[in-house]
Amino acid sequence: MSQSFWVGIAAVTVAVVSWGIQLPVAKDAFDVVNPYYLTSIRYLGAVICLAALVVYREGLSSLKYDGRFVSLSFFGVIGMCLSPTLVFIGMSMSAAEHAVIIVSLQPSVTAIALWVMGKSRPNLFTIACIAAALVGVVLVVTKGKLAFDGSNRALIGDFIVFAGAVAWVVYSLGVGRYAKLSTWRLTVLTMIPGCLATILITAVMVMYGDIQSPSMADYRSVGLELAYLTFVGVFAALLAWNYGLRKVGALNATLLINLMPVTAFAYRSWQGVKFSSVELFGVALVVLALAANNLMQRRQQLAVARAG
């Protein structure tokens, strides 16, 4: 394989590892800055950087919506506001390791969504892999016990994270119709309304006293976390992912994204968190099920290519 391919693999791996670490990092920051402010700040910083990059690459006209403002804003609010906000809120009620394993189900949720929409019925192998992945998630959340002995708050948080994962799938399927827009332009045009919606929601909640504004001392105490979440977790990781995606293709990139839960659990272990053998088995089951389905898709794609 060419050097360009391996550079692409490295880029995708950097992105996936960055995303795997960002949820535990965000969870640590929640002790000081609430999820609403955290989401607003990280996306505001990221959208400024990405908008500047897009203008540099494609010119000032790239920020024009050209009659797509309503539709792009709709999906932008779902993907760039609702999805990260729900994931962060749910994670603040539960655990980072739960969140990352639930988020990793997005390929399975996408397959089910396409099935429901009547576009593509998954084969029996894919259905089996989805079922195995769901079993793995249940093992992680319940620690292998028949009855969930955690708090109701944590269980509700897990469902909220899942809702956030579903919102991202809706966004991904929705923006697929804008193939004529460059990846960077599409990202910025959806991120702008998503970021503004997040800031508006945060401002309303502060106005009605539902949340408290962090102090400058609070921001300084989690400065490194905020910098990581904004410039590594969003900006740099997105650059690396899109670069690598073009070099290695969607199937290879999707296969590597299964490293995200492994990275998150490794990071939490480094922080001193102890996991039971059942939890680790659940993580392995999710990763192996998703990877097996990806490899099967690769095999089918190669067979179709050879037949053509």
C-alpha positions as protocol buffer text, in pm:
chain_id: "A"
residue {
  index: 1
  type: MET
  ca { x: 0 y: 0 z: 0 }
}
residue {
  index: 2
  type: SER
  ca { x: 113 y: 354 z: -71 }
}
residue {
  index: 3
  type: GLN
  ca { x: 264 y: 592 z: 180 }
}
residue {
  index: 4
  type: SER
  ca { x: -39 y: 817 z: 133 }
}
residue {
  index: 5
  type: PHE
  ca { x: -265 y: 535 z: 255 }
}
residue {
  index: 6
  type: TRP
  ca { x: -66 y: 487 z: 576 }
}
residue {
  index: 7
  type: VAL
  ca { x: -59 y: 862 z: 637 }
}
residue {
  index: 8
  type: GLY
  ca { x: -438 y: 853 z: 604 }
}
residue {
  index: 9
  type: ILE
  ca { x: -458 y: 565 z: 852 }
}
residue {
  index: 10
  type: ALA
  ca { x: -247 y: 765 z: 1097 }
}
residue {
  index: 11
  type: ALA
  ca { x: -470 y: 1071 z: 1054 }
}
residue {
  index: 12
  type: VAL
  ca { x: -790 y: 875 z: 1117 }
}
residue {
  index: 13
  type: THR
  ca { x: -632 y: 707 z: 1418 }
}
residue {
  index: 14
  type: VAL
  ca { x: -536 y: 1046 z: 1563 }
}
residue {
  index: 15
  type: ALA
  ca { x: -896 y: 1164 z: 1521 }
}
residue {
  index: 16
  type: VAL
  ca { x: -1045 y: 852 z: 1678 }
}
residue {
  index: 17
  type: VAL
  ca { x: -807 y: 858 z: 1975 }
}
residue {
  index: 18
  type: SER
  ca { x: -883 y: 1228 z: 2027 }
}
residue {
  index: 19
  type: TRP
  ca { x: -1257 y: 1158 z: 2029 }
}
residue {
  index: 20
  type: GLY
  ca { x: -1212 y: 862 z: 2263 }
}
residue {
  index: 21
  type: ILE
  ca { x: -1036 y: 1082 z: 2517 }
}
residue {
  index: 22
  type: GLN
  ca { x: -1262 y: 1385 z: 2485 }
}
residue {
  index: 23
  type: LEU
  ca { x: -1564 y: 1236 z: 2667 }
}
residue {
  index: 24
  type: PRO
  ca { x: -1370 y: 1148 z: 2984 }
}
residue {
  index: 25
  type: VAL
  ca { x: -1203 y: 1491 z: 2966 }
}
residue {
  index: 26
  type: ALA
  ca { x: -1543 y: 1658 z: 2937 }
}
residue {
  index: 27
  type: LYS
  ca { x: -1677 y: 1452 z: 3226 }
}
residue {
  index: 28
  type: ASP
  ca { x: -1394 y: 1580 z: 3447 }
}
residue {
  index: 29
  type: ALA
  ca { x: -1470 y: 1940 z: 3344 }
}
residue {
  index: 30
  type: PHE
  ca { x: -1839 y: 1903 z: 3440 }
}
residue {
  index: 31
  type: ASP
  ca { x: -1741 y: 1930 z: 3805 }
}
residue {
  index: 32
  type: VAL
  ca { x: -1668 y: 2298 z: 3741 }
}
residue {
  index: 33
  type: VAL
  ca { x: -1842 y: 2407 z: 3419 }
}
residue {
  index: 34
  type: ASN
  ca { x: -2190 y: 2274 z: 3334 }
}
residue {
  index: 35
  type: PRO
  ca { x: -2254 y: 2091 z: 3003 }
}
residue {
  index: 36
  type: TYR
  ca { x: -2444 y: 2382 z: 2845 }
}
residue {
  index: 37
  type: TYR
  ca { x: -2160 y: 2629 z: 2886 }
}
residue {
  index: 38
  type: LEU
  ca { x: -1905 y: 2366 z: 2791 }
}
residue {
  index: 39
  type: THR
  ca { x: -2083 y: 2285 z: 2465 }
}
residue {
  index: 40
  type: SER
  ca { x: -2131 y: 2654 z: 2381 }
}
residue {
  index: 41
  type: ILE
  ca { x: -1766 y: 2742 z: 2439 }
}
residue {
  index: 42
  type: ARG
  ca { x: -1613 y: 2450 z: 2251 }
}
residue {
  index: 43
  type: TYR
  ca { x: -1831 y: 2498 z: 1944 }
}
residue {
  index: 44
  type: LEU
  ca { x: -1790 y: 2875 z: 1942 }
}
residue {
  index: 45
  type: GLY
  ca { x: -1412 y: 2839 z: 1937 }
}
residue {
  index: 46
  type: ALA
  ca { x: -1425 y: 2561 z: 1679 }
}
residue {
  index: 47
  type: VAL
  ca { x: -1664 y: 2741 z: 1443 }
}
residue {
  index: 48
  type: ILE
  ca { x: -1448 y: 3055 z: 1443 }
}
residue {
  index: 49
  type: CYS
  ca { x: -1139 y: 2851 z: 1351 }
}
residue {
  index: 50
  type: LEU
  ca { x: -1318 y: 2641 z: 1089 }
}
residue {
  index: 51
  type: ALA
  ca { x: -1491 y: 2942 z: 933 }
}
residue {
  index: 52
  type: ALA
  ca { x: -1155 y: 3115 z: 896 }
}
residue {
  index: 53
  type: LEU
  ca { x: -1012 y: 2801 z: 735 }
}
residue {
  index: 54
  type: VAL
  ca { x: -1302 y: 2767 z: 491 }
}
residue {
  index: 55
  type: VAL
  ca { x: -1281 y: 3134 z: 390 }
}
residue {
  index: 56
  type: TYR
  ca { x: -906 y: 3089 z: 331 }
}
residue {
  index: 57
  type: ARG
  ca { x: -963 y: 2776 z: 121 }
}
residue {
  index: 58
  type: GLU
  ca { x: -1281 y: 2867 z: -69 }
}
residue {
  index: 59
  type: GLY
  ca { x: -1332 y: 3242 z: -34 }
}
residue {
  index: 60
  type: LEU
  ca { x: -1580 y: 3455 z: 157 }
}
residue {
  index: 61
  type: SER
  ca { x: -1868 y: 3340 z: -62 }
}
residue {
  index: 62
  type: SER
  ca { x: -1836 y: 2993 z: 95 }
}
residue {
  index: 63
  type: LEU
  ca { x: -2023 y: 3125 z: 400 }
}
residue {
  index: 64
  type: LYS
  ca { x: -2331 y: 3197 z: 191 }
}
residue {
  index: 65
  type: TYR
  ca { x: -2623 y: 2954 z: 226 }
}
residue {
  index: 66
  type: ASP
  ca { x: -2755 y: 3010 z: -129 }
}
residue {
  index: 67
  type: GLY
  ca { x: -3117 y: 2927 z: -46 }
}
residue {
  index: 68
  type: ARG
  ca { x: -3030 y: 2639 z: 189 }
}
residue {
  index: 69
  type: PHE
  ca { x: -3046 y: 2835 z: 517 }
}
residue {
  index: 70
  type: VAL
  ca { x: -3361 y: 2672 z: 659 }
}
residue {
  index: 71
  type: SER
  ca { x: -3268 y: 2312 z: 579 }
}
residue {
  index: 72
  type: LEU
  ca { x: -2901 y: 2345 z: 679 }
}
residue {
  index: 73
  type: SER
  ca { x: -2999 y: 2526 z: 999 }
}
residue {
  index: 74
  type: PHE
  ca { x: -3248 y: 2249 z: 1082 }
}
residue {
  index: 75
  type: PHE
  ca { x: -2988 y: 1976 z: 1052 }
}
residue {
  index: 76
  type: GLY
  ca { x: -2723 y: 2199 z: 1209 }
}
residue {
  index: 77
  type: VAL
  ca { x: -2933 y: 2245 z: 1523 }
}
residue {
  index: 78
  type: ILE
  ca { x: -2991 y: 1870 z: 1542 }
}
residue {
  index: 79
  type: GLY
  ca { x: -2631 y: 1766 z: 1480 }
}
residue {
  index: 80
  type: MET
  ca { x: -2426 y: 2053 z: 1621 }
}
residue {
  index: 81
  type: CYS
  ca { x: -2652 y: 2157 z: 1910 }
}
residue {
  index: 82
  type: LEU
  ca { x: -2895 y: 1884 z: 2012 }
}
residue {
  index: 83
  type: SER
  ca { x: -2656 y: 1590 z: 1969 }
}
residue {
  index: 84
  type: PRO
  ca { x: -2352 y: 1718 z: 2166 }
}
residue {
  index: 85
  type: THR
  ca { x: -2570 y: 1884 z: 2429 }
}
residue {
  index: 86
  type: LEU
  ca { x: -2767 y: 1565 z: 2494 }
}
residue {
  index: 87
  type: VAL
  ca { x: -2450 y: 1354 z: 2505 }
}
residue {
  index: 88
  type: PHE
  ca { x: -2286 y: 1594 z: 2751 }
}
residue {
  index: 89
  type: ILE
  ca { x: -2598 y: 1628 z: 2969 }
}
residue {
  index: 90
  type: GLY
  ca { x: -2649 y: 1253 z: 2978 }
}
residue {
  index: 91
  type: MET
  ca { x: -2283 y: 1191 z: 3053 }
}
residue {
  index: 92
  type: SER
  ca { x: -2296 y: 1441 z: 3341 }
}
residue {
  index: 93
  type: MET
  ca { x: -2566 y: 1219 z: 3495 }
}
residue {
  index: 94
  type: SER
  ca { x: -2391 y: 890 z: 3421 }
}
residue {
  index: 95
  type: ALA
  ca { x: -2034 y: 787 z: 3333 }
}
residue {
  index: 96
  type: ALA
  ca { x: -1798 y: 875 z: 3050 }
}
residue {
  index: 97
  type: GLU
  ca { x: -1733 y: 508 z: 2976 }
}
residue {
  index: 98
  type: HIS
  ca { x: -2107 y: 450 z: 2938 }
}
residue {
  index: 99
  type: ALA
  ca { x: -2136 y: 747 z: 2703 }
}
residue {
  index: 100
  type: VAL
  ca { x: -1854 y: 641 z: 2472 }
}
residue {
  index: 101
  type: ILE
  ca { x: -1981 y: 284 z: 2439 }
}
residue {
  index: 102
  type: ILE
  ca { x: -2334 y: 410 z: 2363 }
}
residue {
  index: 103
  type: VAL
  ca { x: -2207 y: 661 z: 2107 }
}
residue {
  index: 104
  type: SER
  ca { x: -2013 y: 383 z: 1935 }
}
residue {
  index: 105
  type: LEU
  ca { x: -2351 y: 227 z: 1845 }
}
residue {
  index: 106
  type: GLN
  ca { x: -2411 y: 497 z: 1583 }
}
residue {
  index: 107
  type: PRO
  ca { x: -2327 y: 270 z: 1284 }
}
residue {
  index: 108
  type: SER
  ca { x: -2585 y: 20 z: 1414 }
}
residue {
  index: 109
  type: VAL
  ca { x: -2842 y: 295 z: 1467 }
}
residue {
  index: 110
  type: THR
  ca { x: -2776 y: 414 z: 1112 }
}
residue {
  index: 111
  type: ALA
  ca { x: -2835 y: 65 z: 972 }
}
residue {
  index: 112
  type: ILE
  ca { x: -3164 y: 39 z: 1162 }
}
residue {
  index: 113
  type: ALA
  ca { x: -3270 y: 388 z: 1049 }
}
residue {
  index: 114
  type: LEU
  ca { x: -3206 y: 304 z: 684 }
}
residue {
  index: 115
  type: TRP
  ca { x: -3405 y: -16 z: 731 }
}
residue {
  index: 116
  type: VAL
  ca { x: -3700 y: 172 z: 883 }
}
residue {
  index: 117
  type: MET
  ca { x: -3685 y: 427 z: 601 }
}
residue {
  index: 118
  type: GLY
  ca { x: -3707 y: 141 z: 352 }
}
residue {
  index: 119
  type: LYS
  ca { x: -3377 y: 227 z: 187 }
}
residue {
  index: 120
  type: SER
  ca { x: -3161 y: -70 z: 281 }
}
residue {
  index: 121
  type: ARG
  ca { x: -3253 y: -385 z: 470 }
}
residue {
  index: 122
  type: PRO
  ca { x: -2954 y: -518 z: 668 }
}
residue {
  index: 123
  type: ASN
  ca { x: -2863 y: -881 z: 613 }
}
residue {
  index: 124
  type: LEU
  ca { x: -2883 y: -1140 z: 890 }
}
residue {
  index: 125
  type: PHE
  ca { x: -2514 y: -1105 z: 973 }
}
residue {
  index: 126
  type: THR
  ca { x: -2550 y: -729 z: 1028 }
}
residue {
  index: 127
  type: ILE
  ca { x: -2861 y: -784 z: 1243 }
}
residue {
  index: 128
  type: ALA
  ca { x: -2667 y: -1038 z: 1451 }
}
residue {
  index: 129
  type: CYS
  ca { x: -2379 y: -793 z: 1493 }
}
residue {
  index: 130
  type: ILE
  ca { x: -2620 y: -517 z: 1601 }
}
residue {
  index: 131
  type: ALA
  ca { x: -2777 y: -753 z: 1855 }
}
residue {
  index: 132
  type: ALA
  ca { x: -2436 y: -853 z: 1989 }
}
residue {
  index: 133
  type: ALA
  ca { x: -2332 y: -488 z: 2020 }
}
residue {
  index: 134
  type: LEU
  ca { x: -2651 y: -408 z: 2212 }
}
residue {
  index: 135
  type: VAL
  ca { x: -2581 y: -698 z: 2448 }
}
residue {
  index: 136
  type: GLY
  ca { x: -2233 y: -556 z: 2503 }
}
residue {
  index: 137
  type: VAL
  ca { x: -2375 y: -213 z: 2589 }
}
residue {
  index: 138
  type: VAL
  ca { x: -2618 y: -370 z: 2838 }
}
residue {
  index: 139
  type: LEU
  ca { x: -2329 y: -558 z: 3002 }
}
residue {
  index: 140
  type: VAL
  ca { x: -2132 y: -235 z: 3041 }
}
residue {
  index: 141
  type: VAL
  ca { x: -2427 y: -37 z: 3181 }
}
residue {
  index: 142
  type: THR
  ca { x: -2556 y: -309 z: 3418 }
}
residue {
  index: 143
  type: LYS
  ca { x: -2216 y: -467 z: 3495 }
}
residue {
  index: 144
  type: GLY
  ca { x: -2368 y: -802 z: 3401 }
}
residue {
  index: 145
  type: LYS
  ca { x: -2642 y: -802 z: 3663 }
}
residue {
  index: 146
  type: LEU
  ca { x: -2999 y: -890 z: 3572 }
}
residue {
  index: 147
  type: ALA
  ca { x: -3130 y: -594 z: 3768 }
}
residue {
  index: 148
  type: PHE
  ca { x: -2980 y: -249 z: 3723 }
}
residue {
  index: 149
  type: ASP
  ca { x: -2846 y: -154 z: 4066 }
}
residue {
  index: 150
  type: GLY
  ca { x: -2721 y: 191 z: 3971 }
}
residue {
  index: 151
  type: SER
  ca { x: -2909 y: 513 z: 4029 }
}
residue {
  index: 152
  type: ASN
  ca { x: -3213 y: 606 z: 3824 }
}
residue {
  index: 153
  type: ARG
  ca { x: -3030 y: 927 z: 3742 }
}
residue {
  index: 154
  type: ALA
  ca { x: -2747 y: 732 z: 3575 }
}
residue {
  index: 155
  type: LEU
  ca { x: -2992 y: 520 z: 3377 }
}
residue {
  index: 156
  type: ILE
  ca { x: -3179 y: 829 z: 3257 }
}
residue {
  index: 157
  type: GLY
  ca { x: -2844 y: 981 z: 3165 }
}
residue {
  index: 158
  type: ASP
  ca { x: -2760 y: 677 z: 2950 }
}
residue {
  index: 159
  type: PHE
  ca { x: -3088 y: 713 z: 2762 }
}
residue {
  index: 160
  type: ILE
  ca { x: -3019 y: 1084 z: 2708 }
}
residue {
  index: 161
  type: VAL
  ca { x: -2676 y: 997 z: 2564 }
}
residue {
  index: 162
  type: PHE
  ca { x: -2845 y: 748 z: 2332 }
}
residue {
  index: 163
  type: ALA
  ca { x: -3086 y: 1021 z: 2219 }
}
residue {
  index: 164
  type: GLY
  ca { x: -2783 y: 1238 z: 2142 }
}
residue {
  index: 165
  type: ALA
  ca { x: -2631 y: 956 z: 1937 }
}
residue {
  index: 166
  type: VAL
  ca { x: -2956 y: 918 z: 1743 }
}
residue {
  index: 167
  type: ALA
  ca { x: -2960 y: 1295 z: 1678 }
}
residue {
  index: 168
  type: TRP
  ca { x: -2615 y: 1267 z: 1518 }
}
residue {
  index: 169
  type: VAL
  ca { x: -2739 y: 986 z: 1294 }
}
residue {
  index: 170
  type: VAL
  ca { x: -3032 y: 1208 z: 1185 }
}
residue {
  index: 171
  type: TYR
  ca { x: -2783 y: 1485 z: 1107 }
}
residue {
  index: 172
  type: SER
  ca { x: -2552 y: 1252 z: 913 }
}
residue {
  index: 173
  type: LEU
  ca { x: -2835 y: 1110 z: 702 }
}
residue {
  index: 174
  type: GLY
  ca { x: -2988 y: 1454 z: 650 }
}
residue {
  index: 175
  type: VAL
  ca { x: -2678 y: 1632 z: 523 }
}
residue {
  index: 176
  type: GLY
  ca { x: -2603 y: 1349 z: 282 }
}
residue {
  index: 177
  type: ARG
  ca { x: -2820 y: 1530 z: 27 }
}
residue {
  index: 178
  type: TYR
  ca { x: -2570 y: 1817 z: 6 }
}
residue {
  index: 179
  type: ALA
  ca { x: -2301 y: 1624 z: -178 }
}
residue {
  index: 180
  type: LYS
  ca { x: -2218 y: 1925 z: -398 }
}
residue {
  index: 181
  type: LEU
  ca { x: -2094 y: 2123 z: -97 }
}
residue {
  index: 182
  type: SER
  ca { x: -1738 y: 2064 z: 18 }
}
residue {
  index: 183
  type: THR
  ca { x: -1699 y: 1885 z: 351 }
}
residue {
  index: 184
  type: TRP
  ca { x: -1557 y: 2196 z: 516 }
}
residue {
  index: 185
  type: ARG
  ca { x: -1825 y: 2429 z: 387 }
}
residue {
  index: 186
  type: LEU
  ca { x: -2102 y: 2188 z: 490 }
}
residue {
  index: 187
  type: THR
  ca { x: -1952 y: 2154 z: 837 }
}
residue {
  index: 188
  type: VAL
  ca { x: -1929 y: 2530 z: 892 }
}
residue {
  index: 189
  type: LEU
  ca { x: -2272 y: 2610 z: 748 }
}
residue {
  index: 190
  type: THR
  ca { x: -2433 y: 2361 z: 986 }
}
residue {
  index: 191
  type: MET
  ca { x: -2207 y: 2440 z: 1281 }
}
residue {
  index: 192
  type: ILE
  ca { x: -2292 y: 2813 z: 1279 }
}
residue {
  index: 193
  type: PRO
  ca { x: -2668 y: 2772 z: 1348 }
}
residue {
  index: 194
  type: GLY
  ca { x: -2597 y: 2481 z: 1583 }
}
residue {
  index: 195
  type: CYS
  ca { x: -2355 y: 2692 z: 1786 }
}
residue {
  index: 196
  type: LEU
  ca { x: -2595 y: 2989 z: 1796 }
}
residue {
  index: 197
  type: ALA
  ca { x: -2879 y: 2761 z: 1912 }
}
residue {
  index: 198
  type: THR
  ca { x: -2662 y: 2622 z: 2191 }
}
residue {
  index: 199
  type: ILE
  ca { x: -2566 y: 2971 z: 2308 }
}
residue {
  index: 200
  type: LEU
  ca { x: -2934 y: 3077 z: 2298 }
}
residue {
  index: 201
  type: ILE
  ca { x: -3044 y: 2776 z: 2504 }
}
residue {
  index: 202
  type: THR
  ca { x: -2769 y: 2845 z: 2759 }
}
residue {
  index: 203
  type: ALA
  ca { x: -2865 y: 3214 z: 2783 }
}
residue {
  index: 204
  type: VAL
  ca { x: -3233 y: 3130 z: 2839 }
}
residue {
  index: 205
  type: MET
  ca { x: -3148 y: 2879 z: 3112 }
}
residue {
  index: 206
  type: VAL
  ca { x: -2928 y: 3135 z: 3287 }
}
residue {
  index: 207
  type: MET
  ca { x: -3205 y: 3395 z: 3257 }
}
residue {
  index: 208
  type: TYR
  ca { x: -3456 y: 3167 z: 3428 }
}
residue {
  index: 209
  type: GLY
  ca { x: -3208 y: 3058 z: 3693 }
}
residue {
  index: 210
  type: ASP
  ca { x: -3184 y: 2695 z: 3586 }
}
residue {
  index: 211
  type: ILE
  ca { x: -2804 y: 2708 z: 3566 }
}
residue {
  index: 212
  type: GLN
  ca { x: -2535 y: 2934 z: 3708 }
}
residue {
  index: 213
  type: SER
  ca { x: -2273 y: 3114 z: 3503 }
}
residue {
  index: 214
  type: PRO
  ca { x: -1919 y: 2989 z: 3575 }
}
residue {
  index: 215
  type: SER
  ca { x: -1671 y: 3243 z: 3708 }
}
residue {
  index: 216
  type: MET
  ca { x: -1340 y: 3329 z: 3542 }
}
residue {
  index: 217
  type: ALA
  ca { x: -1172 y: 3125 z: 3814 }
}
residue {
  index: 218
  type: ASP
  ca { x: -1385 y: 2827 z: 3709 }
}
residue {
  index: 219
  type: TYR
  ca { x: -1280 y: 2869 z: 3347 }
}
residue {
  index: 220
  type: ARG
  ca { x: -914 y: 2896 z: 3442 }
}
residue {
  index: 221
  type: SER
  ca { x: -933 y: 2581 z: 3653 }
}
residue {
  index: 222
  type: VAL
  ca { x: -1051 y: 2379 z: 3351 }
}
residue {
  index: 223
  type: GLY
  ca { x: -855 y: 2574 z: 3089 }
}
residue {
  index: 224
  type: LEU
  ca { x: -665 y: 2271 z: 2966 }
}
residue {
  index: 225
  type: GLU
  ca { x: -984 y: 2067 z: 2937 }
}
residue {
  index: 226
  type: LEU
  ca { x: -1158 y: 2344 z: 2744 }
}
residue {
  index: 227
  type: ALA
  ca { x: -859 y: 2384 z: 2512 }
}
residue {
  index: 228
  type: TYR
  ca { x: -854 y: 2011 z: 2445 }
}
residue {
  index: 229
  type: LEU
  ca { x: -1228 y: 1986 z: 2382 }
}
residue {
  index: 230
  type: THR
  ca { x: -1226 y: 2285 z: 2146 }
}
residue {
  index: 231
  type: PHE
  ca { x: -903 y: 2267 z: 1951 }
}
residue {
  index: 232
  type: VAL
  ca { x: -825 y: 1894 z: 1969 }
}
residue {
  index: 233
  type: GLY
  ca { x: -1163 y: 1724 z: 2010 }
}
residue {
  index: 234
  type: VAL
  ca { x: -1341 y: 1937 z: 1747 }
}
residue {
  index: 235
  type: PHE
  ca { x: -1101 y: 2134 z: 1529 }
}
residue {
  index: 236
  type: ALA
  ca { x: -788 y: 1918 z: 1495 }
}
residue {
  index: 237
  type: ALA
  ca { x: -973 y: 1586 z: 1510 }
}
residue {
  index: 238
  type: LEU
  ca { x: -1215 y: 1697 z: 1240 }
}
residue {
  index: 239
  type: LEU
  ca { x: -928 y: 1806 z: 1017 }
}
residue {
  index: 240
  type: ALA
  ca { x: -750 y: 1475 z: 1070 }
}
residue {
  index: 241
  type: TRP
  ca { x: -1067 y: 1270 z: 1014 }
}
residue {
  index: 242
  type: ASN
  ca { x: -1162 y: 1439 z: 688 }
}
residue {
  index: 243
  type: TYR
  ca { x: -806 y: 1421 z: 557 }
}
residue {
  index: 244
  type: GLY
  ca { x: -775 y: 1054 z: 646 }
}
residue {
  index: 245
  type: LEU
  ca { x: -1122 y: 972 z: 514 }
}
residue {
  index: 246
  type: ARG
  ca { x: -1023 y: 1087 z: 167 }
}
residue {
  index: 247
  type: LYS
  ca { x: -702 y: 881 z: 178 }
}
residue {
  index: 248
  type: VAL
  ca { x: -834 y: 549 z: 312 }
}
residue {
  index: 249
  type: GLY
  ca { x: -1208 y: 548 z: 232 }
}
residue {
  index: 250
  type: ALA
  ca { x: -1519 y: 523 z: 446 }
}
residue {
  index: 251
  type: LEU
  ca { x: -1492 y: 150 z: 526 }
}
residue {
  index: 252
  type: ASN
  ca { x: -1137 y: 172 z: 661 }
}
residue {
  index: 253
  type: ALA
  ca { x: -1218 y: 486 z: 857 }
}
residue {
  index: 254
  type: THR
  ca { x: -1533 y: 332 z: 1007 }
}
residue {
  index: 255
  type: LEU
  ca { x: -1337 y: 25 z: 1110 }
}
residue {
  index: 256
  type: LEU
  ca { x: -1081 y: 238 z: 1293 }
}
residue {
  index: 257
  type: ILE
  ca { x: -1351 y: 435 z: 1476 }
}
residue {
  index: 258
  type: ASN
  ca { x: -1412 y: 119 z: 1679 }
}
residue {
  index: 259
  type: LEU
  ca { x: -1095 y: 214 z: 1865 }
}
residue {
  index: 260
  type: MET
  ca { x: -1285 y: 501 z: 2031 }
}
residue {
  index: 261
  type: PRO
  ca { x: -1433 y: 300 z: 2322 }
}
residue {
  index: 262
  type: VAL
  ca { x: -1102 y: 119 z: 2368 }
}
residue {
  index: 263
  type: THR
  ca { x: -924 y: 454 z: 2396 }
}
residue {
  index: 264
  type: ALA
  ca { x: -1181 y: 589 z: 2643 }
}
residue {
  index: 265
  type: PHE
  ca { x: -1159 y: 284 z: 2870 }
}
residue {
  index: 266
  type: ALA
  ca { x: -779 y: 287 z: 2853 }
}
residue {
  index: 267
  type: TYR
  ca { x: -775 y: 656 z: 2949 }
}
residue {
  index: 268
  type: ARG
  ca { x: -1014 y: 598 z: 3240 }
}
residue {
  index: 269
  type: SER
  ca { x: -799 y: 306 z: 3358 }
}
residue {
  index: 270
  type: TRP
  ca { x: -496 y: 536 z: 3347 }
}
residue {
  index: 271
  type: GLN
  ca { x: -695 y: 775 z: 3569 }
}
residue {
  index: 272
  type: GLY
  ca { x: -738 y: 493 z: 3821 }
}
residue {
  index: 273
  type: VAL
  ca { x: -1090 y: 371 z: 3741 }
}
residue {
  index: 274
  type: LYS
  ca { x: -1129 y: -3 z: 3797 }
}
residue {
  index: 275
  type: PHE
  ca { x: -1351 y: -201 z: 3561 }
}
residue {
  index: 276
  type: SER
  ca { x: -1498 y: -546 z: 3621 }
}
residue {
  index: 277
  type: SER
  ca { x: -1427 y: -833 z: 3383 }
}
residue {
  index: 278
  type: VAL
  ca { x: -1793 y: -822 z: 3274 }
}
residue {
  index: 279
  type: GLU
  ca { x: -1763 y: -456 z: 3173 }
}
residue {
  index: 280
  type: LEU
  ca { x: -1448 y: -523 z: 2976 }
}
residue {
  index: 281
  type: PHE
  ca { x: -1613 y: -822 z: 2809 }
}
residue {
  index: 282
  type: GLY
  ca { x: -1903 y: -596 z: 2714 }
}
residue {
  index: 283
  type: VAL
  ca { x: -1665 y: -343 z: 2557 }
}
residue {
  index: 284
  type: ALA
  ca { x: -1488 y: -621 z: 2365 }
}
residue {
  index: 285
  type: LEU
  ca { x: -1824 y: -756 z: 2245 }
}
residue {
  index: 286
  type: VAL
  ca { x: -1929 y: -415 z: 2112 }
}
residue {
  index: 287
  type: VAL
  ca { x: -1596 y: -352 z: 1937 }
}
residue {
  index: 288
  type: LEU
  ca { x: -1574 y: -700 z: 1785 }
}
residue {
  index: 289
  type: ALA
  ca { x: -1938 y: -696 z: 1667 }
}
residue {
  index: 290
  type: LEU
  ca { x: -1900 y: -358 z: 1496 }
}
residue {
  index: 291
  type: ALA
  ca { x: -1563 y: -453 z: 1348 }
}
residue {
  index: 292
  type: ALA
  ca { x: -1699 y: -787 z: 1218 }
}
residue {
  index: 293
  type: ASN
  ca { x: -1987 y: -613 z: 1046 }
}
residue {
  index: 294
  type: ASN
  ca { x: -1749 y: -360 z: 892 }
}
residue {
  index: 295
  type: LEU
  ca { x: -1524 y: -637 z: 760 }
}
residue {
  index: 296
  type: MET
  ca { x: -1825 y: -816 z: 614 }
}
residue {
  index: 297
  type: GLN
  ca { x: -1930 y: -496 z: 436 }
}
residue {
  index: 298
  type: ARG
  ca { x: -1576 y: -466 z: 301 }
}
residue {
  index: 299
  type: ARG
  ca { x: -1592 y: -824 z: 171 }
}
residue {
  index: 300
  type: GLN
  ca { x: -1927 y: -762 z: 4 }
}
residue {
  index: 301
  type: GLN
  ca { x: -1801 y: -441 z: -156 }
}
residue {
  index: 302
  type: LEU
  ca { x: -1495 y: -617 z: -296 }
}
residue {
  index: 303
  type: ALA
  ca { x: -1715 y: -897 z: -434 }
}
residue {
  index: 304
  type: VAL
  ca { x: -1938 y: -645 z: -610 }
}
residue {
  index: 305
  type: ALA
  ca { x: -1634 y: -465 z: -752 }
}
residue {
  index: 306
  type: ARG
  ca { x: -1486 y: -787 z: -886 }
}
residue {
  index: 307
  type: ALA
  ca { x: -1818 y: -893 z: -1038 }
}
residue {
  index: 308
  type: GLY
  ca { x: -1848 y: -556 z: -1213 }
}
